Amino acid sequence: MSNGLLKHALQALRPGRRSPQTRRSRSSYRVSQWFKWLSPGLSVKRWLVISAGGVVLFGLGLAVWSRQTPVYRLGQFLSDLLETVTRLIPNYLSGPLVMGLGLLLIFWGQTRSLGAITEVLMPEGDEELIDRLMTHRRLHRGPKVVVLGGGTGLSTLLRGLKAYSANITAIVTVADDGGSSGRLRREIGVLPPGDIRNCLAALADEEKLLTELFQYRFRAGDGLTGHSFGNLFLTAMSEVTGDLEQAIAASSKVLAVRGQVLPATLTDVCLWAELEDGRYVEGESNITQAQGTILKIGCIPANPPALPRALAAIAEADYIILGPGSLYTSVIPNLLVPEIVEAIAQQQVPRVYICNVMTQLGETDDYTVSDHIRAIDQAVGDRRLFDAVLVQKKSPSAQSLIRYAQEDSYPVPFDRDAVMRLGRRVILANVMHEDPETGLVRHDSDRLARILLRWYSRIQGLPGGERGRTKDEG
């Protein structure tokens, strides 16, 4: 039971035992909540004044229409009333008394009306309406952030970013061909929904419940075993709405998603890779399983068209983020869409790449930070697509290092000089979360988002010459 629920339950059981301090604290809280409605930028005060003015004008017009003399009669009535009141009660008492009565009625009426609105709009009662309005205002004033990637890395980042801005666009790869997504792709012919499912769950308001629901995998049933509910949900929505783009838009409304999730392309693409030993491998899952050094990566068909809404989001972006995620099977596949690369290259906004904490067997064995950067540069025709790279500062614990060494995975070495020669600004920060029980290493959602937004705010005020330096975020 939550602390809030426990508090309400105790108050309900002992209504007569509230201490004076509790009553005063509650009254102070209600007054402070009411005064929040006077905060600038909520667009509430002006409409209340306009509504009051409308009531006065309506009454005045009605009186004129009925051939009354409203101004004269009202003035005469007020004059007689005030004369009577001041005759009975001195003006130094009656004036403040009437003023206080008016303020009391205003406060009582506003409190009751806002309480009725809150009860209808927020029946769960776990948050004040004014707090939600202020949060809504803050989030919708946040920067327009475009994030490109796939896999669990992208959803991890989105989970943190949604606390800072509602203007988020996640552009997701559709090259996945393994697991439940791969089966649906082969059997039904839909674009793989797995990465999109993860991003929708991460951006949803009720994230924890939706994540559990969307990640739920059926353990029985003819043809259902192994499928996740989220994949089946998006597949069904695609059939109902006509395509994956419309399915995502409809699902976003149902799930109250903060931001938008877009596929990089609606073309059914298949990844291919040329390995150092001469092998040619097709299929995202096969590339990783081949466990060879990747020399070149591409897709079939080549140069797929970008989703127009994805291009529009990039064109309007204030901030562009690449990664985190598997380098060759989550990050680079988005950059195999030439129109997306061109749209990013034309933007003069902060652009950052989040480097992975650990190497990945079959993709980035023995890769340094500069190797990750060179792989991206090569995939986009040796263009400098991002200005900065975020690098984990501290190494994982010995327990985690031993665990990952058994899988031939190691921390990505930070070769500072090589990165600086590539002309990238470096953000050194501790953005890692390490599970103390399993030793699993992941990016920390909140810390990662906070560092990225802090760097964005700082970089906005820096002269151009300062943008090539290393920044230690601690």
NUTOR-172923 format. One line per field, with one value per residue (C-alpha): residue number from 1; chain; x, y, z. Coordinates in Angstrom, 3 decimals. Each point is the difference from the previous one (the first is absolute). Example, Ala and Ser with C-alpha at 12.3 -4.5 7.8 and 13.67 -1.06 7.14 Angstrom:
REM NUTOR-172923
i	1 | 2
ch	A | A
xx	12.300 | 1.370
yy	-4.500 | 3.440
zz	7.800 | -0.660
END
This chain:
REM NUTOR-172923
i	1 | 2 | 3 | 4 | 5 | 6 | 7 | 8 | 9 | 10 | 11 | 12 | 13 | 14 | 15 | 16 | 17 | 18 | 19 | 20 | 21 | 22 | 23 | 24 | 25 | 26 | 27 | 28 | 29 | 30 | 31 | 32 | 33 | 34 | 35 | 36 | 37 | 38 | 39 | 40 | 41 | 42 | 43 | 44 | 45 | 46 | 47 | 48 | 49 | 50 | 51 | 52 | 53 | 54 | 55 | 56 | 57 | 58 | 59 | 60 | 61 | 62 | 63 | 64 | 65 | 66 | 67 | 68 | 69 | 70 | 71 | 72 | 73 | 74 | 75 | 76 | 77 | 78 | 79 | 80 | 81 | 82 | 83 | 84 | 85 | 86 | 87 | 88 | 89 | 90 | 91 | 92 | 93 | 94 | 95 | 96 | 97 | 98 | 99 | 100 | 101 | 102 | 103 | 104 | 105 | 106 | 107 | 108 | 109 | 110 | 111 | 112 | 113 | 114 | 115 | 116 | 117 | 118 | 119 | 120 | 121 | 122 | 123 | 124 | 125 | 126 | 127 | 128 | 129 | 130 | 131 | 132 | 133 | 134 | 135 | 136 | 137 | 138 | 139 | 140 | 141 | 142 | 143 | 144 | 145 | 146 | 147 | 148 | 149 | 150 | 151 | 152 | 153 | 154 | 155 | 156 | 157 | 158 | 159 | 160 | 161 | 162 | 163 | 164 | 165 | 166 | 167 | 168 | 169 | 170 | 171 | 172 | 173 | 174 | 175 | 176 | 177 | 178 | 179 | 180 | 181 | 182 | 183 | 184 | 185 | 186 | 187 | 188 | 189 | 190 | 191 | 192 | 193 | 194 | 195 | 196 | 197 | 198 | 199 | 200 | 201 | 202 | 203 | 204 | 205 | 206 | 207 | 208 | 209 | 210 | 211 | 212 | 213 | 214 | 215 | 216 | 217 | 218 | 219 | 220 | 221 | 222 | 223 | 224 | 225 | 226 | 227 | 228 | 229 | 230 | 231 | 232 | 233 | 234 | 235 | 236 | 237 | 238 | 239 | 240 | 241 | 242 | 243 | 244 | 245 | 246 | 247 | 248 | 249 | 250 | 251 | 252 | 253 | 254 | 255 | 256 | 257 | 258 | 259 | 260 | 261 | 262 | 263 | 264 | 265 | 266 | 267 | 268 | 269 | 270 | 271 | 272 | 273 | 274 | 275 | 276 | 277 | 278 | 279 | 280 | 281 | 282 | 283 | 284 | 285 | 286 | 287 | 288 | 289 | 290 | 291 | 292 | 293 | 294 | 295 | 296 | 297 | 298 | 299 | 300 | 301 | 302 | 303 | 304 | 305 | 306 | 307 | 308 | 309 | 310 | 311 | 312 | 313 | 314 | 315 | 316 | 317 | 318 | 319 | 320 | 321 | 322 | 323 | 324 | 325 | 326 | 327 | 328 | 329 | 330 | 331 | 332 | 333 | 334 | 335 | 336 | 337 | 338 | 339 | 340 | 341 | 342 | 343 | 344 | 345 | 346 | 347 | 348 | 349 | 350 | 351 | 352 | 353 | 354 | 355 | 356 | 357 | 358 | 359 | 360 | 361 | 362 | 363 | 364 | 365 | 366 | 367 | 368 | 369 | 370 | 371 | 372 | 373 | 374 | 375 | 376 | 377 | 378 | 379 | 380 | 381 | 382 | 383 | 384 | 385 | 386 | 387 | 388 | 389 | 390 | 391 | 392 | 393 | 394 | 395 | 396 | 397 | 398 | 399 | 400 | 401 | 402 | 403 | 404 | 405 | 406 | 407 | 408 | 409 | 410 | 411 | 412 | 413 | 414 | 415 | 416 | 417 | 418 | 419 | 420 | 421 | 422 | 423 | 424 | 425 | 426 | 427 | 428 | 429 | 430 | 431 | 432 | 433 | 434 | 435 | 436 | 437 | 438 | 439 | 440 | 441 | 442 | 443 | 444 | 445 | 446 | 447 | 448 | 449 | 450 | 451 | 452 | 453 | 454 | 455 | 456 | 457 | 458 | 459 | 460 | 461 | 462 | 463 | 464 | 465 | 466 | 467 | 468 | 469 | 470 | 471 | 472 | 473 | 474
ch	A | A | A | A | A | A | A | A | A | A | A | A | A | A | A | A | A | A | A | A | A | A | A | A | A | A | A | A | A | A | A | A | A | A | A | A | A | A | A | A | A | A | A | A | A | A | A | A | A | A | A | A | A | A | A | A | A | A | A | A | A | A | A | A | A | A | A | A | A | A | A | A | A | A | A | A | A | A | A | A | A | A | A | A | A | A | A | A | A | A | A | A | A | A | A | A | A | A | A | A | A | A | A | A | A | A | A | A | A | A | A | A | A | A | A | A | A | A | A | A | A | A | A | A | A | A | A | A | A | A | A | A | A | A | A | A | A | A | A | A | A | A | A | A | A | A | A | A | A | A | A | A | A | A | A | A | A | A | A | A | A | A | A | A | A | A | A | A | A | A | A | A | A | A | A | A | A | A | A | A | A | A | A | A | A | A | A | A | A | A | A | A | A | A | A | A | A | A | A | A | A | A | A | A | A | A | A | A | A | A | A | A | A | A | A | A | A | A | A | A | A | A | A | A | A | A | A | A | A | A | A | A | A | A | A | A | A | A | A | A | A | A | A | A | A | A | A | A | A | A | A | A | A | A | A | A | A | A | A | A | A | A | A | A | A | A | A | A | A | A | A | A | A | A | A | A | A | A | A | A | A | A | A | A | A | A | A | A | A | A | A | A | A | A | A | A | A | A | A | A | A | A | A | A | A | A | A | A | A | A | A | A | A | A | A | A | A | A | A | A | A | A | A | A | A | A | A | A | A | A | A | A | A | A | A | A | A | A | A | A | A | A | A | A | A | A | A | A | A | A | A | A | A | A | A | A | A | A | A | A | A | A | A | A | A | A | A | A | A | A | A | A | A | A | A | A | A | A | A | A | A | A | A | A | A | A | A | A | A | A | A | A | A | A | A | A | A | A | A | A | A | A | A | A | A | A | A | A | A | A | A | A | A | A | A | A | A | A | A | A | A | A | A | A | A | A | A | A | A | A | A | A | A | A | A | A | A | A | A | A | A | A | A | A | A | A | A | A | A | A | A | A | A | A | A | A | A | A | A | A | A | A | A | A | A | A | A | A | A | A | A | A | A | A
xx	0.000 | 1.410 | 0.739 | -2.713 | -2.640 | 1.004 | -0.253 | -3.510 | -1.100 | 1.204 | -1.689 | -3.269 | 0.169 | 0.792 | -1.731 | -0.416 | 3.602 | 1.741 | 2.397 | -0.070 | 3.377 | -1.453 | -2.985 | 2.235 | 2.351 | -2.918 | -1.421 | 3.385 | 0.340 | -3.430 | 0.783 | 3.347 | -1.682 | -2.644 | 2.596 | 1.744 | -2.902 | 1.392 | 3.312 | 0.884 | -0.391 | -2.830 | -2.513 | -2.623 | -0.331 | -0.796 | -2.812 | -1.503 | -0.015 | -1.479 | -2.711 | -0.894 | -0.146 | -2.268 | -2.425 | -0.162 | -0.564 | -2.672 | -1.909 | 0.362 | -1.231 | -2.947 | -1.002 | 0.256 | -1.994 | -2.823 | -0.080 | 1.380 | 2.461 | 2.615 | 2.783 | -2.242 | -1.916 | 3.157 | 1.642 | -3.079 | -0.224 | 3.673 | -0.269 | -2.975 | 1.632 | 3.284 | -1.795 | -1.977 | 3.079 | 2.128 | -2.825 | -0.167 | 3.729 | 2.803 | 1.886 | 3.324 | -1.633 | -2.486 | 2.538 | 2.553 | -2.843 | -1.582 | 3.401 | 0.803 | -3.380 | 0.599 | 3.448 | -1.413 | -2.716 | 2.522 | 2.345 | -2.817 | -1.522 | 3.334 | 1.019 | -3.291 | -0.087 | 3.621 | -0.602 | -2.959 | 2.086 | 2.855 | -2.351 | -1.238 | 3.359 | 2.117 | -2.196 | 3.058 | 0.735 | 3.754 | 1.020 | -1.307 | -1.393 | 2.135 | 3.144 | -0.904 | -0.657 | 3.346 | 1.775 | -1.797 | 1.098 | 3.631 | 0.230 | -1.574 | 2.479 | 2.888 | 2.356 | -0.989 | 2.185 | 0.461 | 1.544 | 1.088 | 0.739 | -1.628 | 0.099 | -0.092 | 2.488 | -2.434 | -2.901 | 2.311 | 0.852 | -3.627 | -1.049 | 2.218 | -0.579 | -3.779 | 0.472 | 1.541 | -1.939 | -3.182 | 1.404 | 1.818 | 0.183 | 1.493 | 1.044 | 0.304 | 1.621 | -2.248 | 2.722 | -0.625 | -0.534 | 0.389 | -2.300 | -3.689 | 0.509 | 1.729 | -2.770 | -2.707 | 2.052 | 0.332 | -3.487 | -2.163 | 2.217 | -0.104 | 2.952 | 1.698 | -1.766 | 2.392 | 2.110 | -3.043 | -1.867 | 2.815 | 0.065 | -3.771 | 0.070 | 2.925 | -1.792 | -3.393 | -1.292 | -0.739 | 3.375 | 0.479 | -3.349 | 0.203 | 3.547 | -1.036 | -3.027 | 1.832 | 2.938 | -2.232 | 0.764 | -2.504 | 1.204 | -2.718 | -2.393 | 0.294 | 2.074 | 0.053 | 2.923 | 2.906 | -1.964 | -0.171 | -3.358 | 1.367 | 1.091 | -3.399 | -1.724 | 1.962 | -0.470 | -3.763 | -0.024 | 1.930 | -2.658 | -2.796 | 1.512 | 1.698 | 3.711 | 2.503 | 0.168 | -3.738 | 0.123 | 2.685 | -1.949 | -3.198 | 1.866 | 1.680 | -3.392 | -1.281 | 3.130 | 0.341 | 3.521 | 2.121 | 1.530 | -0.112 | 1.610 | 0.695 | 1.556 | 2.952 | -1.632 | -3.083 | 2.032 | 0.606 | 3.815 | 2.493 | 3.457 | 3.127 | 3.644 | 3.391 | 2.391 | 3.782 | 0.336 | -1.888 | -3.407 | -3.199 | -2.812 | -3.648 | -2.437 | 0.448 | 0.069 | 2.393 | 2.486 | 0.498 | 0.086 | 2.705 | 2.456 | 2.333 | 1.550 | -2.423 | 1.565 | -3.112 | -3.717 | -2.988 | -3.604 | -2.259 | -1.515 | 2.717 | -0.881 | -3.523 | -2.190 | -0.381 | -3.296 | -1.008 | -1.010 | 3.460 | 1.628 | -2.325 | 0.891 | 3.722 | -0.493 | -1.762 | 2.357 | 1.863 | 2.139 | 0.922 | 1.236 | 1.398 | -0.112 | 0.626 | -0.363 | 1.706 | 2.217 | -0.609 | -3.492 | -1.764 | 1.744 | 1.448 | -3.126 | -1.779 | 2.890 | -0.398 | -2.941 | 1.753 | -2.730 | 0.377 | 3.759 | -0.461 | -2.605 | 2.311 | 3.003 | -1.945 | -0.892 | 2.104 | -1.148 | 1.895 | 0.458 | 1.424 | 0.786 | -0.298 | 2.720 | -0.688 | 1.545 | 0.999 | 1.132 | -2.396 | 1.041 | -0.389 | -0.319 | 2.540 | 2.660 | 3.090 | -1.584 | 1.089 | -2.125 | 1.691 | -0.741 | -3.708 | 0.222 | 1.878 | -2.584 | -2.797 | 2.005 | 0.682 | -3.666 | -1.042 | 2.701 | 2.724 | -2.169 | 0.182 | -3.586 | 0.286 | 2.016 | 0.573 | 0.248 | -1.122 | 2.374 | -0.413 | 2.603 | 0.472 | 0.548 | -2.472 | 0.780 | 2.189 | -3.105 | -1.491 | 3.311 | 0.324 | -3.592 | 0.410 | 3.449 | -1.666 | -2.006 | 3.093 | -1.328 | 2.130 | -0.265 | 0.397 | 3.430 | -0.020 | 2.844 | -0.182 | 2.632 | -1.516 | -3.474 | 1.283 | 1.747 | -3.376 | -1.234 | -2.559 | -0.787 | 0.070 | -2.438 | 1.454 | -2.661 | -1.142 | -3.208 | 0.224 | -2.332 | 1.436 | -2.276 | 1.613 | -1.488 | 0.471 | 2.867 | -1.853 | 1.156 | -2.463 | -0.334 | -1.864 | -3.108 | -0.270 | 3.702 | 0.495 | -2.892 | 1.103 | 3.575 | -1.197 | -2.406 | 2.595 | 2.547 | -2.575 | -0.694 | 3.701 | 0.941 | -2.672 | 1.941 | 3.498 | 1.881 | 0.806 | 3.651 | -0.860 | -1.989 | 2.981 | 1.163 | -0.479 | -2.651 | 0.072 | -3.541 | 1.061
yy	0.000 | 3.377 | 2.685 | 2.251 | -2.726 | -0.933 | 3.627 | 0.380 | -3.262 | 1.095 | 3.360 | -1.697 | -2.279 | 2.826 | 3.121 | 1.542 | -0.368 | 2.389 | 2.200 | 3.801 | -0.239 | -2.448 | 2.247 | 3.062 | -1.932 | -1.171 | 3.528 | 1.425 | -2.666 | 0.799 | 3.739 | -0.589 | -2.274 | 2.657 | 2.728 | -2.184 | 0.836 | 3.543 | -1.217 | 1.734 | -1.911 | -2.342 | 1.950 | -0.359 | 3.464 | 1.764 | -2.408 | 0.314 | 3.814 | -0.228 | -2.374 | 2.347 | 2.915 | -2.021 | -0.661 | 3.717 | 0.981 | -2.670 | 1.250 | 3.608 | -0.838 | -1.939 | 2.972 | 2.432 | -2.358 | -0.096 | 3.840 | 0.356 | 2.676 | -2.331 | 2.458 | 2.510 | -2.632 | -1.805 | 3.214 | 1.040 | -3.426 | -0.017 | 3.552 | -0.860 | -3.232 | 1.672 | 2.808 | -2.506 | -2.089 | 2.964 | 1.298 | -3.307 | -0.861 | 2.598 | 0.043 | -0.911 | -3.315 | -0.609 | 0.597 | -2.631 | -2.360 | 0.132 | -0.309 | -3.063 | -1.541 | 0.560 | -1.588 | -2.945 | -0.587 | 0.243 | -2.456 | -2.408 | 0.101 | -0.515 | -2.805 | -1.857 | 0.449 | -1.101 | -2.897 | -1.137 | 0.247 | -1.932 | -2.735 | -0.533 | 0.256 | -1.750 | -2.448 | -1.851 | 3.043 | -0.665 | 3.387 | 3.557 | 1.336 | 3.131 | -2.127 | -1.968 | 3.194 | 1.475 | -3.231 | 0.000 | 3.581 | -0.740 | -3.142 | 1.598 | 2.853 | -2.468 | -0.272 | -1.950 | -3.082 | -2.584 | -3.326 | -2.654 | -3.604 | -3.254 | -2.837 | 0.417 | 2.870 | 2.372 | -0.792 | 0.495 | 3.515 | 0.886 | -1.049 | 2.736 | 2.686 | 0.043 | 1.613 | 3.062 | 0.467 | -1.160 | 1.012 | -3.277 | -1.873 | -3.495 | -1.188 | -3.780 | -2.554 | -2.601 | -2.503 | -2.429 | -3.589 | -2.046 | -1.259 | 0.860 | 2.949 | -2.238 | -2.602 | 2.622 | 1.477 | -3.350 | -1.366 | 3.118 | 2.347 | 2.926 | 2.174 | -1.188 | 1.637 | -0.970 | 3.160 | 2.212 | -1.876 | 0.688 | 3.718 | 0.401 | -1.654 | 2.187 | 3.235 | -0.964 | 1.724 | -3.292 | -1.372 | -2.781 | -1.699 | 0.404 | -1.286 | -3.137 | -0.415 | 0.636 | -2.199 | -2.881 | -3.098 | -2.778 | -3.316 | -2.148 | -0.026 | -1.266 | 2.601 | 2.422 | -1.449 | 2.470 | 2.963 | 3.142 | 1.671 | 3.345 | -1.451 | -1.585 | 3.240 | 2.089 | -2.649 | 0.033 | 3.807 | -0.046 | -2.228 | 2.238 | 3.368 | -1.031 | 0.446 | 0.154 | 3.802 | 0.324 | -2.884 | 1.775 | 3.283 | -1.723 | -1.970 | 3.177 | 1.582 | -3.076 | -0.255 | 3.774 | 0.013 | 3.070 | 0.811 | -2.104 | -3.177 | -0.311 | -2.721 | 1.211 | -1.413 | -1.985 | -2.090 | -3.647 | 0.086 | -2.792 | 0.725 | -1.482 | 0.107 | -0.761 | -1.528 | 0.183 | -3.722 | 0.475 | -1.230 | 1.739 | -0.243 | 1.034 | 0.623 | 2.014 | -3.010 | -1.897 | 2.887 | -0.168 | -3.792 | -0.075 | 1.418 | 1.557 | 3.421 | 2.123 | 1.952 | 1.323 | 0.009 | 0.804 | -0.938 | -1.495 | 1.872 | 2.636 | 3.628 | -0.557 | 3.120 | 1.686 | 0.498 | 3.640 | 0.629 | -1.110 | 2.508 | 2.738 | -0.787 | 0.230 | 3.295 | 1.490 | -1.508 | 2.036 | -2.966 | -3.271 | -3.083 | -3.207 | -3.183 | -1.669 | -3.475 | -2.695 | 1.871 | -1.978 | -1.381 | 2.836 | 3.329 | -0.207 | -1.550 | 3.366 | 1.637 | -2.338 | 2.200 | 2.755 | 2.592 | -0.285 | 0.488 | 3.055 | 1.473 | -0.383 | 1.407 | 3.146 | 0.710 | 2.530 | -1.167 | -1.948 | -3.614 | -2.632 | -3.708 | -2.147 | -2.613 | -3.392 | -0.872 | -3.551 | -1.608 | -2.418 | -3.443 | -0.379 | 3.745 | 2.127 | -2.404 | 1.974 | 3.282 | 3.262 | 3.149 | 1.312 | -3.288 | 0.517 | 3.500 | -1.141 | -2.720 | 2.581 | 2.413 | -2.766 | -1.022 | 3.559 | 0.610 | 1.405 | 2.929 | 1.458 | -0.609 | 0.820 | 2.549 | -1.775 | -3.429 | -0.935 | -2.460 | -1.846 | 1.296 | -2.790 | -3.681 | -2.613 | -1.949 | -3.086 | -2.186 | 1.398 | -0.175 | -3.699 | -0.656 | 1.750 | -1.497 | -3.413 | 1.298 | 1.580 | 3.476 | 2.785 | 3.726 | 2.159 | 1.694 | 3.780 | 0.995 | 3.725 | 1.126 | -2.001 | 1.367 | 3.570 | -0.492 | -0.971 | 3.458 | -1.072 | 1.683 | -2.496 | -0.179 | -2.103 | -0.974 | -2.763 | -1.157 | -3.704 | -2.115 | -3.232 | -2.669 | -1.072 | -3.496 | -0.999 | 2.324 | 1.159 | 3.394 | 2.386 | 3.729 | 1.691 | 1.629 | 2.986 | 0.743 | -0.328 | 2.334 | 2.536 | 0.117 | 0.330 | 2.854 | 1.755 | -0.221 | 1.283 | 3.047 | 0.746 | -0.530 | 2.453 | 2.839 | -0.977 | 1.699 | -2.270 | -0.362 | -1.426 | -2.926 | -2.236 | -0.320 | -2.868 | 0.526 | -1.947 | -0.232 | -1.917
zz	0.000 | -0.932 | 2.615 | -1.411 | 0.146 | 3.543 | 1.083 | -1.430 | 1.610 | 3.444 | -0.373 | -0.946 | 3.035 | 2.424 | -1.315 | 3.417 | 1.136 | -2.360 | 1.865 | -0.427 | -1.740 | -2.537 | -0.692 | -0.384 | -2.287 | -2.139 | -0.199 | -0.986 | -2.668 | -1.469 | -0.039 | -1.730 | -2.558 | -0.699 | -0.506 | -2.591 | -2.290 | -0.095 | -1.462 | -3.276 | -3.240 | 0.977 | -2.146 | 2.743 | 1.577 | -3.264 | -0.798 | 3.470 | -0.352 | -3.491 | 1.253 | 2.862 | -2.426 | -2.252 | 2.849 | 0.799 | -3.638 | -0.433 | 3.014 | -1.142 | -3.486 | 1.370 | 2.147 | -2.936 | -2.236 | 2.556 | -0.029 | 3.451 | 1.066 | 1.476 | 0.680 | 1.728 | 1.993 | 1.004 | 1.088 | 1.983 | 1.652 | 0.964 | 1.335 | 2.206 | 1.162 | 0.919 | 1.798 | 2.074 | 0.810 | 1.049 | 2.147 | 1.902 | -0.031 | -0.164 | -3.301 | 1.637 | 0.976 | -2.825 | -2.792 | 1.069 | 0.960 | -3.456 | -1.679 | 2.068 | -0.793 | -3.715 | 0.124 | 1.961 | -2.611 | -2.833 | 1.686 | 0.897 | -3.505 | -1.762 | 2.340 | -0.442 | -3.772 | -0.475 | 2.381 | -2.100 | -3.185 | 1.611 | 1.173 | -3.552 | -1.794 | 2.623 | 1.937 | 1.306 | 2.157 | 0.323 | -1.410 | -0.014 | -3.277 | 0.226 | 0.417 | -3.100 | -1.956 | 1.045 | -0.940 | -3.346 | -0.646 | 0.930 | -2.123 | -3.072 | 0.244 | -0.052 | -2.988 | -3.095 | 0.339 | -2.754 | 1.028 | -2.502 | 0.868 | 0.985 | 2.485 | 3.771 | -0.076 | -1.693 | 2.322 | 2.990 | -1.175 | -0.777 | 3.487 | 1.412 | -2.640 | 0.436 | 3.427 | -1.678 | -3.222 | -1.687 | -3.405 | -0.604 | -3.286 | 0.005 | -3.465 | 0.129 | -2.261 | -1.663 | -0.904 | 2.870 | -1.202 | 3.163 | 2.735 | 0.009 | -2.385 | -2.528 | 0.138 | -0.585 | -2.804 | -1.766 | 0.690 | -0.399 | -1.985 | 2.459 | 0.896 | 3.209 | 2.971 | 2.818 | 0.350 | -0.595 | 2.748 | 2.480 | -0.845 | 0.330 | 3.414 | 1.111 | -0.990 | 1.424 | 3.146 | 1.736 | -0.985 | 2.555 | -0.615 | -3.783 | -0.126 | 1.864 | -2.265 | -3.281 | 0.983 | 1.094 | -2.062 | -0.467 | 1.387 | -1.551 | -2.907 | -3.538 | -1.840 | 2.952 | 1.948 | 0.074 | -1.361 | 2.114 | 0.549 | -1.207 | -3.335 | -0.567 | 1.023 | -2.533 | -2.691 | 0.538 | -0.045 | -3.290 | -1.515 | 1.303 | -0.955 | -3.236 | 0.736 | 2.846 | 0.082 | 0.621 | 2.481 | 2.034 | -0.047 | 1.168 | 2.672 | 1.248 | 0.658 | 1.801 | 2.151 | 0.681 | -1.412 | 0.764 | -3.387 | -3.144 | -1.333 | -3.728 | -2.143 | -2.050 | -3.125 | -0.919 | -2.437 | 0.918 | 0.285 | 0.584 | 1.392 | -1.559 | 1.063 | -1.544 | 2.531 | 0.141 | -0.774 | -3.282 | 1.119 | -1.116 | 2.558 | -0.346 | 2.852 | 3.180 | 2.315 | -2.286 | -0.032 | 3.760 | 0.039 | -2.701 | 2.571 | -2.519 | -0.478 | -2.027 | -2.858 | -1.678 | 0.668 | -2.190 | -0.638 | -2.660 | -1.723 | -0.020 | 0.778 | 1.392 | 0.152 | 3.367 | 1.765 | -0.750 | 3.616 | 1.135 | -2.338 | 1.239 | 3.613 | -0.753 | -1.839 | 3.045 | 2.609 | 2.608 | 1.016 | -1.767 | 1.874 | -1.489 | 2.075 | 2.319 | -1.437 | -2.049 | -2.428 | -3.197 | 0.626 | 1.867 | -0.619 | -3.524 | -1.653 | 0.436 | -1.864 | -2.990 | -0.972 | -2.022 | 0.529 | 3.766 | -0.247 | -2.213 | 2.353 | 3.004 | -1.887 | -0.877 | 3.608 | 1.936 | 3.429 | 2.696 | -1.117 | 2.315 | -0.225 | 3.153 | -0.057 | 1.532 | 3.350 | -0.989 | -3.240 | -1.680 | -1.148 | -3.754 | -0.629 | 1.832 | 1.299 | 1.126 | -1.153 | 1.596 | 0.147 | -3.148 | -1.790 | 0.686 | -1.419 | -3.127 | -0.648 | 0.012 | -2.166 | -2.519 | -0.128 | -0.938 | -2.608 | 2.297 | 1.119 | 3.487 | 1.006 | 3.701 | 1.975 | 3.305 | 1.550 | 3.505 | 1.694 | 3.287 | 2.448 | 2.537 | -0.637 | 1.310 | 3.152 | 0.031 | 0.357 | -3.211 | -1.864 | 0.830 | -1.045 | -3.349 | -0.640 | -0.058 | -2.994 | -1.628 | 0.732 | 1.504 | 0.788 | -3.110 | 0.345 | -0.227 | -2.343 | 0.614 | -2.519 | -2.861 | 0.763 | 0.107 | -3.360 | -1.417 | 1.016 | 2.593 | 3.272 | 2.880 | 2.909 | 2.815 | 2.498 | 2.305 | -1.671 | 0.801 | 2.118 | 1.335 | 1.422 | 3.293 | -0.195 | -3.642 | -0.912 | -3.110 | -1.264 | -1.639 | -0.481 | 2.844 | -1.485 | 2.339 | 0.202 | -3.753 | -0.806 | 2.613 | -1.346 | -3.596 | 0.812 | 2.156 | -2.806 | -2.478 | 2.182 | 0.367 | -3.635 | -1.112 | 1.614 | -1.132 | -2.871 | -2.936 | 0.973 | 3.392 | -1.382 | -0.680 | 3.595 | 2.390 | 2.639 | 3.225 | 1.399 | 3.113
END
